[in-house]
C-alpha cells in the first residue's frame, strides 16, 4: 500500500473503524479474577448454589483469629515462565480488583516472566 501524496510522511495517523463480528479474546484474566473472588468472598453464586469453600470458612476460625466474613483469608498467585507472564500482565492490566472493588490476590510472584507482554 502506498501513502497518498497529500499525507505527511512524518506524521503519525490513527485509523478508527468499526469491527464486524469481533472475536472475544483475552477473557482468561477476567475469568481468573471472577472465580478467585467468588471462592474467596461469596457464600452463593448468582444461581443460589453454595460456594464449595464456604463450608471450610468456619472450621479454622474456631482455632485461630481468621476472618469469618471471608472463605479464604489470603490468596497468592504464582507463575513461572509463561504462566509468570500471565501473572505479571494480570496485575499490569488492572485485574487484581474485582467488580465490587475488592482485592483478589494479596500477593503475586511472576518468576522468570521475560520481557514480553501477553
Backbone as CSV, one residue per row, in Angstrom:
resi,resn,N_x,N_y,N_z,CA_x,CA_y,CA_z,C_x,C_y,C_z
1,UNK,0.844,-1.171,0.000,0.000,0.000,0.000,0.889,1.235,0.000
2,UNK,0.572,2.193,-0.825,1.352,3.429,-0.878,0.593,4.558,-0.202
3,UNK,1.337,5.471,0.351,0.764,6.620,1.049,0.289,7.636,0.016
4,UNK,-0.954,8.165,0.187,-1.412,9.222,-0.719,-0.485,10.431,-0.655
5,UNK,-0.330,11.120,-1.736,0.615,12.237,-1.829,0.351,13.368,-0.867
6,UNK,-0.910,13.590,-0.475,-1.206,14.708,0.428,-1.041,14.352,1.908
7,UNK,-0.603,13.138,2.230,-0.363,12.740,3.617,1.068,13.072,3.998
8,UNK,1.269,13.603,5.193,2.589,13.950,5.700,3.337,12.663,6.057
9,UNK,4.501,12.455,5.478,5.282,11.237,5.711,5.823,11.157,7.133
10,UNK,5.947,12.281,7.821,6.491,12.281,9.178,5.422,12.273,10.258
11,UNK,4.165,12.270,9.887,3.077,12.321,10.866,2.686,10.918,11.323
12,UNK,2.052,10.861,12.462,1.507,9.612,12.972,-0.003,9.693,12.801
13,UNK,-0.580,8.698,12.153,-2.009,8.678,11.882,-2.690,7.596,12.701
14,UNK,-3.920,7.868,13.102,-4.722,6.901,13.832,-5.921,6.542,12.968
15,UNK,-6.128,5.256,12.757,-7.252,4.785,11.973,-8.253,4.126,12.915
16,UNK,-9.482,4.584,12.893,-10.537,4.027,13.724,-11.612,3.486,12.794
17,UNK,-11.997,2.251,13.022,-13.035,1.643,12.186,-13.869,0.705,13.044
18,UNK,-15.150,0.571,12.728,-15.998,-0.360,13.492,-15.680,-1.799,13.103
19,UNK,-15.516,-2.641,14.099,-15.229,-4.049,13.829,-16.515,-4.778,13.468
20,UNK,-16.407,-5.742,12.612,-17.553,-6.543,12.227,-17.337,-7.959,12.760
21,UNK,-18.286,-8.456,13.534,-18.215,-9.788,14.131,-16.901,-10.024,14.878
22,UNK,-16.576,-9.148,15.859,-15.308,-9.321,16.581,-15.312,-10.607,17.409
23,UNK,-14.158,-11.178,17.592,-13.971,-12.383,18.393,-13.551,-11.959,19.800
24,UNK,-14.211,-12.494,20.809,-13.850,-12.191,22.190,-12.572,-12.953,22.522
25,UNK,-11.547,-12.223,22.977,-10.271,-12.852,23.314,-9.754,-12.259,24.618
26,UNK,-8.838,-12.948,25.270,-8.218,-12.436,26.485,-9.134,-12.470,27.697
27,UNK,-10.104,-13.357,27.699,-11.061,-13.403,28.800,-10.505,-14.172,30.008
28,UNK,-9.336,-14.766,29.860,-8.732,-15.531,30.951,-8.434,-14.700,32.180
29,UNK,-8.032,-13.437,31.988,-7.775,-12.560,33.131,-9.062,-12.330,33.928
30,UNK,-10.151,-12.026,33.232,-11.429,-11.773,33.898,-11.957,-13.049,34.562
31,UNK,-11.795,-14.189,33.893,-12.256,-15.454,34.462,-11.492,-15.791,35.739
32,UNK,-10.180,-15.593,35.722,-9.357,-15.846,36.909,-9.786,-14.927,38.043
33,UNK,-9.937,-13.647,37.736,-10.373,-12.672,38.750,-11.712,-13.075,39.364
34,UNK,-12.682,-13.418,38.516,-14.032,-13.691,38.996,-14.128,-14.981,39.813
35,UNK,-13.437,-16.041,39.401,-13.533,-17.301,40.150,-12.821,-17.192,41.495
36,UNK,-11.653,-16.546,41.527,-10.940,-16.418,42.799,-11.707,-15.491,43.739
37,UNK,-12.264,-14.422,43.211,-13.062,-13.523,44.039,-14.288,-14.242,44.604
38,UNK,-14.953,-15.036,43.778,-16.113,-15.812,44.247,-15.708,-16.805,45.339
39,UNK,-14.661,-17.590,45.071,-14.227,-18.585,46.051,-13.786,-17.933,47.354
40,UNK,-13.238,-16.752,47.263,-12.715,-16.077,48.431,-13.793,-15.357,49.253
41,UNK,-14.766,-14.766,48.590,-15.661,-13.844,49.278,-17.130,-14.237,49.379
42,UNK,-17.654,-14.967,48.438,-19.099,-15.164,48.361,-19.543,-16.502,48.943
43,UNK,-20.750,-16.524,49.463,-21.313,-17.747,50.024,-22.098,-18.543,48.982
44,UNK,-22.717,-17.818,48.018,-23.511,-18.454,46.967,-23.250,-17.753,45.646
45,UNK,-23.449,-18.481,44.539,-23.297,-17.861,43.227,-24.615,-17.204,42.807
46,UNK,-24.650,-16.663,41.591,-25.836,-15.937,41.127,-27.056,-16.848,40.941
47,UNK,-26.836,-18.153,40.859,-27.950,-19.107,40.744,-28.371,-19.673,42.097
48,UNK,-27.713,-19.228,43.168,-28.056,-19.684,44.508,-27.341,-20.940,44.960
49,UNK,-26.380,-21.415,44.168,-25.626,-22.614,44.559,-24.516,-22.228,45.534
50,UNK,-24.265,-23.112,46.502,-23.262,-22.842,47.527,-21.852,-22.784,46.946
51,UNK,-21.064,-21.889,47.511,-19.638,-21.839,47.217,-19.015,-23.077,47.859
52,UNK,-18.249,-23.876,47.121,-17.683,-25.096,47.701,-16.713,-24.835,48.847
53,UNK,-16.170,-23.638,48.952,-15.233,-23.337,50.041,-15.887,-22.697,51.249
54,UNK,-17.166,-22.355,51.160,-17.802,-21.669,52.286,-17.929,-22.576,53.512
55,UNK,-18.007,-23.889,53.316,-18.075,-24.810,54.460,-16.755,-24.849,55.212
56,UNK,-15.650,-24.557,54.533,-14.334,-24.572,55.178,-14.095,-23.321,56.005
57,UNK,-14.895,-22.305,55.792,-14.686,-20.996,56.393,-14.718,-21.030,57.913
58,UNK,-15.636,-21.754,58.502,-15.814,-21.678,59.946,-14.881,-22.571,60.744
59,UNK,-14.499,-23.715,60.207,-13.693,-24.667,60.976,-12.364,-24.085,61.451
60,UNK,-11.506,-23.504,60.575,-10.236,-22.981,61.071,-10.407,-21.780,61.992
61,UNK,-11.500,-21.030,61.830,-11.690,-19.832,62.640,-12.001,-20.153,64.092
62,UNK,-12.390,-21.373,64.350,-12.617,-21.772,65.732,-11.298,-21.883,66.486
63,UNK,-10.210,-22.114,65.760,-8.898,-22.306,66.384,-8.002,-21.080,66.298
64,UNK,-8.257,-20.220,65.309,-7.374,-19.068,65.101,-8.188,-17.788,65.028
65,UNK,-7.497,-16.702,64.796,-8.151,-15.397,64.682,-8.406,-15.018,63.231
66,UNK,-8.816,-15.925,62.398,-9.034,-15.603,60.991,-10.356,-14.860,60.809
67,UNK,-10.537,-14.312,59.628,-11.729,-13.535,59.309,-12.909,-14.456,59.027
68,UNK,-14.016,-14.245,59.699,-15.197,-15.085,59.484,-16.065,-14.565,58.338
69,UNK,-15.731,-13.410,57.780,-16.540,-12.885,56.686,-15.978,-13.268,55.318
70,UNK,-14.861,-13.962,55.277,-14.267,-14.421,54.020,-14.054,-15.927,54.083
71,UNK,-14.139,-16.585,52.929,-13.867,-18.021,52.862,-12.373,-18.295,52.925
72,UNK,-11.593,-17.423,52.320,-10.136,-17.561,52.265,-9.545,-16.248,52.757
73,UNK,-8.636,-16.292,53.717,-8.041,-15.062,54.240,-6.973,-14.494,53.322
74,UNK,-6.177,-15.351,52.694,-5.079,-14.893,51.857,-5.064,-15.693,50.562
75,UNK,-4.894,-14.998,49.445,-4.756,-15.658,48.143,-3.480,-15.158,47.488
76,UNK,-2.662,-16.088,47.023,-1.391,-15.749,46.382,-1.356,-16.398,45.005
77,UNK,-0.882,-15.662,44.024,-0.789,-16.158,42.648,0.684,-16.279,42.282
78,UNK,1.070,-17.423,41.733,2.457,-17.638,41.319,2.469,-18.181,39.900
79,UNK,3.458,-17.769,39.143,3.627,-18.295,37.803,5.093,-18.321,37.427
80,UNK,5.498,-19.342,36.697,6.879,-19.480,36.257,6.898,-19.527,34.739
81,UNK,7.761,-18.735,34.136,7.920,-18.642,32.694,6.648,-18.099,32.052
82,UNK,5.988,-18.863,31.193,4.813,-18.329,30.501,3.679,-18.004,31.469
83,UNK,3.473,-18.833,32.476,2.437,-18.506,33.458,2.869,-17.318,34.322
84,UNK,4.174,-17.090,34.456,4.671,-15.888,35.126,4.323,-14.638,34.342
85,UNK,4.368,-14.750,33.037,3.955,-13.637,32.179,2.468,-13.342,32.378
86,UNK,1.658,-14.383,32.523,0.229,-14.206,32.807,0.040,-13.455,34.120
87,UNK,0.779,-13.859,35.155,0.673,-13.214,36.468,1.036,-11.741,36.368
88,UNK,2.150,-11.438,35.725,2.598,-10.052,35.613,1.602,-9.208,34.836
89,UNK,1.096,-9.721,33.726,0.152,-8.961,32.913,-1.214,-8.853,33.574
90,UNK,-1.597,-9.850,34.339,-2.841,-9.797,35.105,-2.823,-8.578,36.018
91,UNK,-1.714,-8.383,36.706,-1.573,-7.230,37.597,-1.438,-5.939,36.802
92,UNK,-0.610,-5.932,35.767,-0.333,-4.736,34.968,-1.598,-4.201,34.302
93,UNK,-2.488,-5.097,33.881,-3.709,-4.672,33.205,-4.849,-4.357,34.170
94,UNK,-4.592,-4.443,35.463,-5.565,-3.993,36.458,-6.655,-4.974,36.815
95,UNK,-6.385,-6.258,36.711,-7.404,-7.261,37.018,-7.404,-7.709,38.474
96,UNK,-6.562,-7.135,39.329,-6.492,-7.606,40.708,-7.556,-6.979,41.611
97,UNK,-8.483,-6.261,41.024,-9.628,-5.715,41.754,-10.880,-6.276,41.112
98,UNK,-11.758,-6.880,41.916,-12.970,-7.465,41.335,-14.005,-6.389,41.016
99,UNK,-15.157,-6.797,40.501,-16.153,-5.819,40.069,-16.798,-5.072,41.241
100,UNK,-16.586,-5.563,42.459,-17.078,-4.879,43.657,-15.992,-4.041,44.329
101,UNK,-14.823,-3.919,43.696,-13.738,-3.106,44.236,-12.877,-3.792,45.272
102,UNK,-13.035,-5.100,45.450,-12.238,-5.841,46.441,-10.966,-6.387,45.806
103,UNK,-9.907,-6.432,46.604,-8.646,-7.023,46.153,-8.846,-8.522,45.982
104,UNK,-8.304,-9.082,44.885,-8.466,-10.507,44.599,-7.305,-11.295,45.189
105,UNK,-6.083,-10.992,44.782,-4.890,-11.676,45.295,-4.133,-10.732,46.222
106,UNK,-3.637,-11.261,47.340,-2.856,-10.463,48.282,-1.402,-10.340,47.850
107,UNK,-0.921,-11.315,47.116,0.453,-11.291,46.647,0.579,-12.035,45.337
108,UNK,1.571,-11.646,44.541,1.810,-12.303,43.253,3.306,-12.507,43.066
109,UNK,3.654,-13.653,42.476,5.055,-13.968,42.229,5.236,-14.371,40.765
110,UNK,5.481,-13.392,39.877,5.779,-13.747,38.487,7.275,-14.060,38.350
111,UNK,7.611,-15.325,38.231,9.014,-15.750,38.176,9.421,-16.039,36.733
112,UNK,10.592,-15.545,36.350,11.165,-15.762,35.026,10.135,-15.431,33.944
113,UNK,9.497,-14.271,34.068,8.393,-13.917,33.176,8.861,-13.367,31.820
114,UNK,10.128,-13.043,31.688,10.600,-12.490,30.427,10.171,-11.048,30.246
115,UNK,10.505,-10.469,29.109,10.242,-9.058,28.873,8.977,-8.807,28.056
116,UNK,8.449,-9.806,27.394,7.309,-9.601,26.524,6.001,-9.537,27.302
117,UNK,5.012,-8.955,26.680,3.677,-8.896,27.270,2.802,-9.978,26.649
118,UNK,1.742,-10.332,27.364,0.809,-11.332,26.851,-0.058,-10.707,25.771
